[in-house]
Amino acid sequence: MPGPHQCLPVMDDPGAAKLRGRVIAARRAEAETVLALMDYVEGFHESYRWRTGELSAPVNRSHQYPDPGSAAREAAITYAAQALGWSQYRTQRAYNDAALTQQMLPSVWEWFTHLRITTLAVSKIAQAARRLRNDEDRLARLDTQVPARAAELRPTELDDWLRRFTAIADPEQHAEQCARNAEGRYGYIRPCEDIEGMSLLIAQLPTLVAETMGRRLGAVARSHSQKIPHNPVTAGLAAHLPPRTDSTTAQGLGQNQRPVPPGPVRGSFGHILYNTSEPVPSDQTEPAQPTAASVDRRGGPRRSHPVPGAKSQHPKTLALPVHHR
C-alpha cells in the first residue's frame, strides 16, 4: 500500500517539500478530528445508556415517542458542533459518513486513517455507497476499486468515476434517480447586483435540453438581430428597413434585398413614417400624350405637336428631335 507521499503528485522542485509537509499535516489533523468526533459521540451515547439502563435496543417502541438513544446522539452532535465551530448539519454528516465507511468499506477506512485519501473523498464515497442500497456484492466491489482511484483523482474526477460506477452497478436505481431529478427541474430569473439592467437565468434541466437551450440563449444574448432579442429598443431598429429612395427599383435591387411590401412603415417607437400603399403625387398626374416630331425644310427640328387620339405607354418618355439630311 503506498504511503501518503506517493499518493500526492510528484514535486519538480525539492524546495517545495515544506509545503508537502503542510499538506500531510492537514490530512493528519482532519483524520484525527474525525476519529475524535466518532469517539466522543459513541462515548456520549454509551454513557447515556449506562445512566438510564438502556443496555439493550428497545423492542416494539411506539413511533409517538422518540428513541432515547437517537436523542442522545443528537445531543452529542450538538455539543460536538459547538466545540468544533461547525454547523450541526456538517457535524452530523461528517459523523454519518465516517460511521458508514468504517462499517461497510473497511479498505476505504484504512486508506483514510493512513492519510492516503482526504475527508472530502470519504464523504463522496459514502454518498455513492448509499446509492447502492446496502448491496453487499456491489459494496465489496466499490471497496476494492475506489481507494486507489480516490488517492489519484481530483474531486471532480472522482465524482465522475463514482457516478459511472453506480450507474453500471445498479442501472435500475440510476434510472429511478434520473427520473426523480427530472421531476425536480426548475428555473428562475435573478437580477444582477453589479450590472444595471441585466439578469441571470438559473435553471436545472436535463442535460440534453440544457445544451440545446444554452446554445440558443447564447446566440440571442450576443446578437441584436435575433427574432427574440433581449433589448426591445434594438429590436425595433433591427426589425424595420430604412425607407427606399425613388431611384431604387425592382431591377436595381441586389440578390439579398427584397422590396418593401405595401403598407404602413413604422419607426422604432411605433409611429408611422409613411404608407407605401398610398399613391405618390407623381402617379396621380395625367399621363403625357405621345408626340410626333416634324422636320422643317431647312433640315432643322421643329416644335413637336401631340398626336390626337394616341395613348402613351411611356408617360415619362421625351420626344427627341430627328435630323434629316
QUIDA-V324175 format. One record per residue. RES is the residue in one small letter. OMEGA is omega in degrees with one decimal (* if undefined). NEAR is the number of other ideal C-beta (glycine too) atoms within 8 Angstrom. D_CENTER is the distance of its C-alpha to the mean C-alpha in Angstrom with 2 decimals. Layout:
BEGIN
res & omega & near & d_center
RES & OMEGA & NEAR & D_CENTER
RES & OMEGA & NEAR & D_CENTER
END
This chain:
BEGIN
res & omega & near & d_center
m & -178.4 & 6 & 41.21
p & 177.6 & 6 & 39.77
g & -178.7 & 8 & 40.01
p & 179.6 & 10 & 37.28
h & 180.0 & 7 & 38.01
q & -179.9 & 6 & 37.52
c & 180.0 & 10 & 34.10
l & -179.6 & 7 & 32.76
p & 179.7 & 3 & 32.15
v & 179.5 & 3 & 35.31
m & 175.0 & 8 & 36.36
d & -179.8 & 3 & 37.47
d & 178.7 & 5 & 39.14
p & 179.7 & 5 & 41.74
g & 178.6 & 5 & 41.71
a & -179.1 & 8 & 38.38
a & 178.6 & 8 & 40.15
k & 177.1 & 7 & 40.30
l & 177.5 & 7 & 36.52
r & 176.4 & 11 & 36.50
g & 177.2 & 8 & 39.04
r & 179.5 & 8 & 36.83
v & 178.8 & 9 & 34.03
i & 178.8 & 11 & 36.60
a & 178.1 & 8 & 37.99
a & 176.6 & 8 & 34.61
r & 179.1 & 11 & 34.16
r & 178.8 & 9 & 37.70
a & 177.8 & 8 & 37.14
e & -180.0 & 10 & 34.07
a & 178.9 & 12 & 36.08
e & 178.3 & 8 & 39.08
t & 179.7 & 9 & 37.11
v & 178.7 & 12 & 35.72
l & 178.1 & 9 & 39.22
a & 177.6 & 8 & 40.81
l & 179.5 & 14 & 38.41
m & 178.7 & 12 & 39.32
d & -178.4 & 8 & 43.00
y & -177.7 & 11 & 42.96
v & 179.9 & 13 & 41.30
e & 177.9 & 8 & 43.53
g & 178.1 & 8 & 46.58
f & 179.4 & 13 & 45.94
h & 179.7 & 12 & 45.59
e & 178.7 & 8 & 48.70
s & 177.7 & 8 & 50.77
y & 179.0 & 12 & 49.76
r & 178.6 & 12 & 50.93
w & -179.0 & 8 & 54.24
r & -175.8 & 6 & 54.79
t & -179.1 & 7 & 54.13
g & 178.6 & 6 & 55.69
e & -177.8 & 9 & 52.49
l & 177.8 & 5 & 53.34
s & -178.7 & 4 & 52.14
a & 179.7 & 4 & 49.09
p & -178.3 & 9 & 49.70
v & 177.8 & 4 & 50.51
n & 178.3 & 4 & 49.79
r & -179.0 & 7 & 48.36
s & 178.9 & 5 & 47.31
h & -179.6 & 4 & 43.66
q & -177.6 & 3 & 44.92
y & -178.8 & 5 & 45.75
p & 177.3 & 5 & 43.35
d & 178.9 & 7 & 44.22
p & 179.2 & 10 & 46.02
g & 178.0 & 12 & 44.55
s & 176.7 & 8 & 40.93
a & 178.1 & 9 & 41.95
a & 178.3 & 12 & 43.49
r & 177.6 & 11 & 40.36
e & 177.3 & 8 & 38.29
a & 178.9 & 9 & 40.90
a & 177.5 & 12 & 40.80
i & 179.4 & 13 & 37.01
t & 179.8 & 9 & 37.43
y & 179.0 & 10 & 40.19
a & 177.9 & 13 & 38.32
a & 177.4 & 13 & 35.25
q & -178.6 & 7 & 37.66
a & -177.8 & 6 & 39.27
l & -175.1 & 9 & 36.10
g & 178.2 & 5 & 34.37
w & 170.6 & 8 & 31.35
s & -180.0 & 6 & 29.87
q & 177.8 & 9 & 31.41
y & -179.7 & 6 & 28.18
r & 179.9 & 9 & 27.76
t & 179.1 & 14 & 31.44
q & -179.2 & 9 & 31.43
r & 178.7 & 9 & 28.52
a & 178.9 & 13 & 30.18
y & -179.4 & 13 & 33.43
n & 179.8 & 9 & 32.06
d & -179.8 & 12 & 30.25
a & 179.7 & 13 & 33.40
a & 179.0 & 9 & 35.71
l & -179.2 & 12 & 33.83
t & 179.9 & 15 & 33.71
q & -175.7 & 9 & 37.38
q & -171.5 & 6 & 38.46
m & -176.8 & 9 & 36.50
l & -175.4 & 16 & 35.39
p & 179.9 & 8 & 38.46
s & 177.2 & 9 & 37.49
v & -179.8 & 15 & 34.18
w & 178.3 & 10 & 36.18
e & 177.7 & 10 & 38.75
w & 179.6 & 13 & 36.28
f & -179.0 & 14 & 34.84
t & 176.0 & 8 & 38.30
h & 172.0 & 9 & 39.25
l & -179.9 & 9 & 36.32
r & 174.9 & 12 & 34.70
i & -173.3 & 11 & 31.31
t & 175.9 & 7 & 29.62
t & 178.0 & 10 & 29.11
l & 178.1 & 7 & 25.33
a & 177.6 & 13 & 25.96
v & 179.3 & 15 & 28.41
s & 179.3 & 11 & 25.96
k & 179.4 & 13 & 23.39
i & 178.5 & 15 & 26.32
a & 176.4 & 14 & 27.66
q & 177.5 & 10 & 24.48
a & 178.8 & 13 & 24.63
a & 177.6 & 13 & 28.34
r & 179.9 & 8 & 27.82
r & 178.7 & 10 & 25.74
l & 171.6 & 14 & 28.79
r & 172.2 & 7 & 30.86
n & 174.5 & 6 & 33.89
d & -172.9 & 9 & 34.77
e & -178.9 & 6 & 37.31
d & 180.0 & 6 & 36.99
r & 177.4 & 10 & 33.22
l & 178.2 & 13 & 33.48
a & 177.0 & 8 & 36.26
r & 177.3 & 9 & 34.24
l & -178.9 & 15 & 31.34
d & -179.7 & 13 & 33.92
t & -171.5 & 7 & 35.41
q & -168.4 & 9 & 32.41
v & -175.3 & 15 & 29.89
p & -179.2 & 13 & 32.03
a & 177.5 & 7 & 32.36
r & -178.7 & 10 & 28.66
a & 179.5 & 14 & 27.72
a & -175.4 & 12 & 30.18
e & -172.1 & 6 & 28.73
l & 172.1 & 9 & 24.95
r & -176.9 & 5 & 22.46
p & -179.9 & 9 & 20.56
t & 176.9 & 6 & 17.31
e & 176.4 & 8 & 19.66
l & 175.8 & 13 & 21.66
d & 179.6 & 9 & 18.78
d & -179.7 & 8 & 18.19
w & -180.0 & 11 & 21.96
l & 177.6 & 13 & 22.46
r & 177.5 & 8 & 19.92
r & -178.5 & 8 & 21.76
f & -179.0 & 12 & 25.07
t & 178.9 & 13 & 24.58
a & 178.9 & 9 & 23.25
i & -177.4 & 6 & 26.35
a & -177.7 & 10 & 28.73
d & -177.1 & 12 & 27.93
p & -179.9 & 7 & 26.17
e & 179.0 & 6 & 27.20
q & 178.5 & 11 & 25.68
h & 178.0 & 10 & 22.43
a & 177.7 & 8 & 22.36
e & 179.2 & 8 & 23.21
q & 177.3 & 9 & 20.45
c & 178.2 & 8 & 17.85
a & 177.4 & 8 & 19.53
r & 178.0 & 8 & 19.45
n & 178.8 & 8 & 15.75
a & 177.7 & 8 & 15.27
e & -179.0 & 6 & 17.70
g & 179.7 & 7 & 15.82
r & -177.5 & 10 & 12.65
y & 176.4 & 6 & 12.08
g & 177.9 & 8 & 10.56
y & -177.5 & 6 & 12.13
i & 179.3 & 7 & 12.65
r & 178.9 & 7 & 13.97
p & 176.5 & 7 & 16.23
c & -179.2 & 9 & 16.08
e & -173.6 & 4 & 19.07
d & -176.9 & 3 & 20.12
i & -177.2 & 6 & 19.25
e & 176.3 & 4 & 21.47
g & -180.0 & 3 & 20.41
m & -178.7 & 7 & 16.62
s & 177.4 & 7 & 14.00
l & 176.0 & 8 & 10.46
l & -177.1 & 7 & 8.46
i & -176.5 & 7 & 7.09
a & 172.0 & 10 & 6.92
q & -173.3 & 6 & 7.84
l & 171.1 & 9 & 8.59
p & -170.7 & 7 & 10.46
t & -178.5 & 6 & 9.15
l & 178.2 & 6 & 11.16
v & -179.2 & 8 & 10.25
a & 178.7 & 10 & 6.46
e & -179.6 & 8 & 7.72
t & -179.8 & 8 & 10.33
m & -179.9 & 10 & 8.81
g & 178.3 & 8 & 6.42
r & 180.0 & 8 & 9.84
r & 179.1 & 8 & 11.75
l & 177.3 & 9 & 9.97
g & 178.5 & 8 & 10.29
a & 179.6 & 9 & 13.86
v & -177.9 & 11 & 14.69
a & -177.9 & 7 & 13.61
r & -174.1 & 5 & 15.79
s & 177.4 & 8 & 18.68
h & -175.9 & 8 & 21.30
s & 177.0 & 5 & 22.92
q & 179.9 & 8 & 20.41
k & 179.3 & 3 & 21.65
i & -179.1 & 4 & 19.29
p & -176.6 & 13 & 18.95
h & -177.6 & 4 & 17.77
n & -177.2 & 7 & 21.32
p & 179.1 & 6 & 24.16
v & 176.8 & 7 & 26.88
t & 178.3 & 9 & 25.53
a & 179.0 & 10 & 25.08
g & 178.9 & 12 & 28.79
l & -176.9 & 8 & 29.87
a & -174.8 & 9 & 28.07
a & -175.8 & 5 & 29.13
h & 177.0 & 10 & 32.88
l & 176.4 & 4 & 35.01
p & -179.0 & 4 & 37.79
p & -179.5 & 8 & 41.28
r & 174.1 & 7 & 43.42
t & -178.9 & 5 & 46.73
d & -178.2 & 4 & 50.03
s & -179.2 & 5 & 50.11
t & -179.9 & 7 & 46.98
t & 179.6 & 6 & 48.15
a & 179.2 & 5 & 46.78
q & -176.4 & 4 & 48.40
g & 179.9 & 6 & 46.93
l & 177.8 & 9 & 43.30
g & -179.6 & 4 & 41.19
q & -178.1 & 3 & 39.52
n & -179.3 & 3 & 36.07
q & 178.9 & 6 & 37.58
r & 178.8 & 4 & 38.39
p & 179.5 & 7 & 41.03
v & -179.8 & 9 & 40.06
p & 179.4 & 5 & 40.78
p & -179.3 & 5 & 43.51
g & -179.6 & 7 & 42.59
p & 175.9 & 9 & 41.65
v & -175.6 & 11 & 39.41
r & 177.2 & 8 & 37.45
g & -177.5 & 9 & 36.23
s & -179.5 & 7 & 32.90
f & 173.8 & 5 & 34.06
g & -179.1 & 6 & 35.44
h & -177.2 & 6 & 39.09
i & 177.7 & 8 & 41.17
l & 176.4 & 8 & 42.19
y & -177.8 & 7 & 44.58
n & -177.0 & 8 & 45.22
t & 179.4 & 10 & 45.63
s & 179.2 & 6 & 47.45
e & -179.9 & 5 & 50.41
p & 177.8 & 5 & 53.18
v & -178.3 & 6 & 53.84
p & -178.8 & 6 & 57.40
s & 178.8 & 5 & 58.39
d & -177.8 & 6 & 57.86
q & -179.4 & 6 & 60.22
t & -179.3 & 6 & 63.23
e & -177.0 & 3 & 66.03
p & -179.9 & 7 & 65.84
a & -179.5 & 7 & 68.42
q & 177.4 & 9 & 71.38
p & -176.9 & 11 & 71.99
t & 174.8 & 9 & 74.87
a & -177.0 & 9 & 77.52
a & 176.4 & 11 & 78.72
s & -175.1 & 8 & 82.49
v & 178.1 & 10 & 84.39
d & -176.7 & 8 & 87.56
r & -178.0 & 3 & 90.60
r & 179.1 & 4 & 89.92
g & -179.8 & 8 & 86.68
g & -179.9 & 6 & 84.51
p & 174.3 & 8 & 81.83
r & -178.9 & 8 & 82.76
r & -177.6 & 4 & 80.73
s & 179.7 & 10 & 78.72
h & 179.1 & 7 & 79.39
p & 177.7 & 9 & 77.14
v & -177.1 & 9 & 78.11
p & 176.7 & 4 & 78.73
g & 179.4 & 3 & 77.01
a & 178.1 & 8 & 74.32
k & -176.9 & 6 & 70.57
s & 172.4 & 10 & 68.15
q & 178.6 & 3 & 65.01
h & -174.6 & 5 & 63.83
p & -176.0 & 6 & 64.39
k & 179.7 & 5 & 63.26
t & -179.7 & 7 & 65.45
l & 176.6 & 4 & 68.28
a & -179.0 & 9 & 71.80
l & 178.4 & 5 & 72.77
p & 179.9 & 7 & 76.44
v & 179.9 & 7 & 78.11
h & 176.2 & 7 & 80.77
h & 178.4 & 5 & 83.76
r & * & 3 & 86.19
END
